[in-house]
Amino acid sequence: MPVTLEQVRTRVQDKLYGSIIDEFRKDPLLDIMLFDDTFSPQGKGSSLKYLYDRVTTYGSAAFRAINSEYTPHEAETSQFIASLGIFGGSFQIDRVIQLDTEGLVNELAFQMEQGITAARALFGDTFINGDTAGDANSFDGLDKALVSSSTEVIPSAVIDLSTAAALDSNYKTLLDGLRRWRAKLDSSPDAFLMNREMYAVFQSIADRSTQFMQTKNELGQEIIKWGNTQLIELGDKPGTSDPIIPIDGVAGTTDIYAVRIGLDGLHCITPKGGNVINQYMPNWKLPNAVKKGEYEMVAGLVLKATRAAGVYRKIKIN
């Protein structure tokens, strides 16, 4: 059954497991993502490949005259293969710290928080930049799926937002371009995905425009929406200060991605009957001085319709 992490959280009774889910939910993309537990491993579980159909040509409708026929036009699909990736991490804690209960709790929480922060970054990086040709254990990301698609927009001229003066002059040009790009999608996107600097630019645009709504979610995080579309900052690659959505070092340009989340659009897949997030905590009553804990997700990205996602390129912010 397709679920969000928020829905998973409401069913969890275990306090520690609930806090782990909350840590993953701190990533806005993970928080709005739909996870469908539809995958069944093949070949005795050795293959993490999922075959699905993507709508590439949409159906049509027309009027007809009396005693005439409709011109046939069929919707078309193409088969694609999505890979699921197993990702997460582990940590070790010496059992001696059981002598200090408060220290144990703090150390366990610290290790989980740090590890999950890295796992969130890895998911975001792979969601955009994933390429199984480079890492067979990962999954293919959005950039690979959108290259040369009908919803990849490359403006003829760079939109310059690199200074306050340029922002004053050109932010309406950006909004107009984004509105026209959004019209290429099959419906209003749920989110625009961008890097931290582009997000800061949008905050400045929101100060200049009345088209944006700013609120906070239940986790206390700032939410900026343009119409029904949430602006999401994806942050940096795990363990680095390099943005997940890169900024061209010479041109100073970057990209914005749009996604419509749904079972007929873009969503994630997970193994059938499993948890979206798994955690394996130490048992302090068993032998071995050093105890191990793990956290893990198994997921892949599925794009069911070509127009359920897009990318807008050549926005100058540096």
N, C-alpha and C positions, 0 to 999 in steps of 0.2 A: 504494500500500500504506500503511495507517495506521501511523504511527510516533510515538514520543515523541522529544524532543530528546536524551534519554539514549541512545536507540538510534541516532540520527543521529551522535552524538558518537563512538560506538564504531567507526563505519565511516570516520571522517575520518582521513586520513594527514597532511594539511597542518597544521603546528603553529599557524600564525596563524589559520586557519579554525577549528581546534579551540578556540582560546582565545576566539574570537568566540561560538561556541556556548555555551561555559562561562559567558560574561558574560550571555547570555540566560537560561541555566538558573538564575542566581542569583535569578530571580523564581520563587517556589515554584509559582505557578499555571501559568506556562509550562513548568515542569519536569515537572508531572504531566499536562499537556494532551496529548490525542491528536490528531494532525494527519493527515487523510485526503486524499491527493492525488487527488481525484476530480473536480475541476472542469476543464471544458474551455471556454475562452472562445468566445462566440458572436458572430455578426455581425462577422467579420473581427477578432475580438479586442477589439472596442470595448465589449462588455458584460461586466460582472463580476457577473452574477446567476446564482444557483443555485437550481433548483426541487427541492423535496424534500417528502416526506410526513411528517407528524407524527401519531403515534397520539394520538387524543383520547378515544376510548372503547375500553376494553379488552375482550377476549374473556371468556367465562364458561364454567363447567362445572357440571353438576348431576347428581343421580341421577334415574332414571326407573323407573316401574313396568313390569311385563310388559304387553305390548300397548298401550303408550302411547308417545307421541313426546316428544322433547325440545322445549322451548320455544325457538324460534330466537332467537339473540342474536349479532349480528355485531360484531366489532371495527370501529371506524371510524377513518379518517384524514382529515386536512385538508391541503390543499396550502399550503405556505408558500414564500416567496422569500427567500433569504439573499443579502446583498450581501457581496462580498469587498472589503477595503480594502488599498490599497498604502501601507505606512508604513515609515519609516526616517529616514535623514538622510545628510548629506554633510559633509565638512570639507576644508580646503585646507592644504597644508604647502609652504613654499618649499623648493626643491631645495638651497639653500645649506646647509641643515642636514645635508646628506650629508657635509659636511666633518667633522662630528662624528658618527660612527656611533652612539655611545651616545645622544647627544641625539636622533637620528632615531628610534631604537627607542622611547625613552621618550615622545617627542612623539606618535608614531603610536599607541602603546598608550593614552596619555592621552586623545587625541581619540576613539578607538574606545570606551573605557570610558565617557566622559561621554555620547557619543551614544547608546550602547546603553542606558544607564541611563534616558535620556529615552524611548527607544523602548519599553522595558519598561513604563514608567509609562503611556505612551499606550495600549498594548495593554490594560493592566488597567483604565484609565479607560473605554475603549470597550467592553470586555467587560461592564462593569456598566451604564454610562450611555449607550452609543452609540445614536444616533438618526439614521438617514439622512435624515429630514425636516429636520434641522438642519444636517447635513454630509453631502452626497451622496457624498463620497469615502470615508466611513467604513463601518462595518457596525453593524447593530442589536444592542444589548446585552441583557443578561439582565433588567434592570429592566423594559424595554419588553415583553418576552415574558411576564413573570409578573404584570403588573397585572391584577387581577380573576380570576386563575386559582385553581384548587382548592388549590394549594399556597402561595398567598399568605396568611399568617396575620397578622391584626391583633388582638392581645389586647384584651379589653374594658377592661382597666386596664393602665396603664404598669407595667412591671417596673423598680423603682428599684434601681440598682446604683451610684449616684453617690458614695457614701461607704463607708468601711470598715464602719461600723455597718449601713448598708443592705445591703451585700454579705453580711455575716454573716446577716442576717435573710432575704434574698431569693434567694440563689444557688440554693437547692434548688428554688424556684419556677421560676427560669429553666431549670434542667436538666430539670425535669418538663415544662415547656412545650415545650422543644426536643425531648424524647423523643416527645411526642405529635405534634409537627409532623413529625418524622422518619418517623413511622409513616404519614403521608399520602403519602410518596414511594413510588415503585415498588420501591425497594431501598435498602440503606444507602448514604448519600452518601459520595463519596470525600473531599469537603472542605467545610468551612464557611468562607466568605469574609467578612472583616470588616475594619474600619479599625484603625489602630494603637492607639487608645485602647480599643476593644473587645477587642483581642488582649491588652492589658495587664490588663484585667479578668479575662479567662479565665486568665491566668497566676496571678492572685490566687485565682481559684476552684480552680485546680489545686493550690494550696498548701493549700486547705481540704478537698479531696476526694481520695479514693483511686481515682477513676474515670478519671484521666488518665495517659497514659504520655509521658514526655519522653525524646527521644533526639536524635541528630545525624545529618544525612545526609552523603554523601560529600564535599560541599562545605563541611562544617563548620558548617552552619546548624542552629539549634535546630528540632526537630520536636516539636510537641505533638499527641497524638491522643486523641480521646475514642472509645473502641472502635476501629473501623476508620476513623473519620473524622478527617482531618487538619485542624487549624486553620491558616488561611492569612491573613496580614496583607497587604492589598493596597497599603498605602502611600498616597502623595499623587499628585495630578494632576501631569502633567509641568510642571516649571518653577515650581511653586507649593508652598505648605505646606498647601493645602486637601486634605483626605482624599478619596480616590476614592469611598468610601461615606460620604456626608455625615453630619454631626451637626447636628440642628436647633438653630439658634442661640437659640431661645426655650425650647423644651421640653427640650433637652438629650438628645434621643432619637436612636437610630440603628438600623440594620438588620443582619441576618445573612443571607447567601445560602448555599444548599446546592446542590451539584452532584454528579450521578453521571456520571462520564465513561465513554463507550463509544460504539461505532458505533450502538447502539440507544438511546442516551441523549443526552448532550451531548458534542459534540466540535467541533473546528475543521476547516475545509476549506482546501485549498491547490491551486494549479494542478497538473494532471496532468503527471507526469514531471519536475517541477521540484524544487529544493531548498526546504526549509522556510525556511531563512535564506540569503540571498545576500550576498556581499561583493565589492566591486570596489576593489582596492588599487592605489595609484600604481605606475607603471612609471618608475623613476628614470632609465632609459637613453634615454627618448624626449624630444623637445624640449618646450618650455614650462617657464617658471621655476617656476610654482606648480602643484603636483600636487594632484589631487583624489581622495579616497576616498569610498566610499559603502557603506552597509549597509542591507538592505531585507528586509521580509517582505511576503508577500501572503497574507492569511488572512481568513476569515469565521467566524461562529458559527452552529452548527446545533443545534437542540433537537429531537431525533427523537421524544420522548415528553413530554407535558405534565407528567408526574409524575417526570421525571428531574431536576428542579430546583425550588427553592422559595425563598421569602423570608419571614423572621420579623421583624416590625416592632415599633416602640414599646418599645425597650429604653433606659432612661434611664441614661446614664453620666456626665452633667455636671449 
